[in-house]
Amino acid sequence: GIPMDADFVFDGRMLPNPTLGVVWRANDRFSLGLGAYSPWSAPVAYGENGPQRYQLLGNDQTLAVYIHLAAAVRIGSFRFGGGIQNVMANIKQQVAVSAYTGLFGYAQDPSLDVVTQLDLNDPFTLTGNFGAAYDLGRFSFGASVQLPFTIAGDAKVDQRLPSNVFFDNVTWAGDKARLEIPFPLVVRGGIQLRATDWLTIETAVGFEDWSVQQRLKIEPVGQQLEGVPAIGPYRLGTLTLE
């Protein structure tokens, strides 16, 4: 079950971010690499009385790891590399859904909140990245691309019904929901100038298309409230997280 947390608290604790990699240099022109690493993330947990509860209560139990196989080639002053990544993710996220029916109360009444925990396990999602660099005199130019990907599947859903007495005899049916979480295309470029033996100047620009997460949808699969007074069965519709 989901424990009750009545206080408005925030927990943004630090977590280790392990990285393991090995490179085999076949010769001066060709190398292979294999790595396993976790992406940077911001695990947070909020209390249930916060105004953010309909977007997020907590994601601090989410785990993800990349398994990455890559190769690189050097041809004169030009270097190019690319890799295939498998993203293994276990997404655990808590949100609140209002069970306000319009019969009484108000839409943001905490006693009408349904606390929902989503547990999505997606062990196989392929993507890739590529990079290139070129040396020209005192200048070096570089660019890289991280391809987008989507973590998706049927998540297991655990619910805690509202505390309002209206729901004392209400039961919940169904424990699955379709969830898709897209991750963005990332493009970066940079220039380095080796001005002197003791001074190097660098500048870079990056684009990350996080607008793909502007709106996330959770689609319940056969989920409904049963025994709702004056209504009976109440089927849950798609939940949109802005």
Steps between C-alpha positions, in 0.01 A plus 500: 500500500591868483577661837323817609717813497307801624788748537633720223863400484762484226780248471760557230779285634818423307550158344811334355526503120716197410689479170702205370679493165779327312669592171696268270735687271559275199748739338562873455186534290234274653362441849207316655328589825250338735335679787224483760384818671203674653369828360499815704167536674326701769319264740247686711226421750235750609233491767142437398366842601711688247335672201720293266336171602303456175828506304739324738522367854822308455734335251787421738470122450554516123807317364656508153821374340650527152691210343712657225711347221697751292775529240726789397714566192782751449592609146765769509356801682145361487350280771159335492320269742163346554328258731191292567334535840247284677311691767378283788250686717280438799277805534328543837296812538230620738234752400161601633176486301191692610192280546277808510165400344329838506247385760673670795827656610739660255746372241815553708359362826784282645245263655389412145850424371583153371872439553635293211834321476617396153761227459622462141776254413645536148827302464551547125500836322754556224647839410840638405736794487767633265780750517770654282798731543739674259831673570599798288817672617438648842126431469301187575134459404269244658137389479285222646146365472305293752202335331157512668329198653181409685458296817160330466287210612219391730572627848376331817279740691454511877226726629405650833137610501391840635468548873157663464216296660324507163747231388481274806319224308662564161740244350754524221511267198795464263873544555647585158561822308672580171785745547741655250785732601691653205857621543638773276733543209820669623734685261823668610784685328818672613817679396836500676781749441847424632601866517836449673685225683327607821161623374221296342161655419187292443141578415207264446130493427243229570138425416286259704143447382335459841171629359428134416417466871275804507200271532503138622200272479408211728231277347329271754433146374164380631525705820188622675354587837219269606224578745520879472187637676236635258724407204594131517796398281717798407751427222823696509594696191842601368706705745705780344799634691598848384 
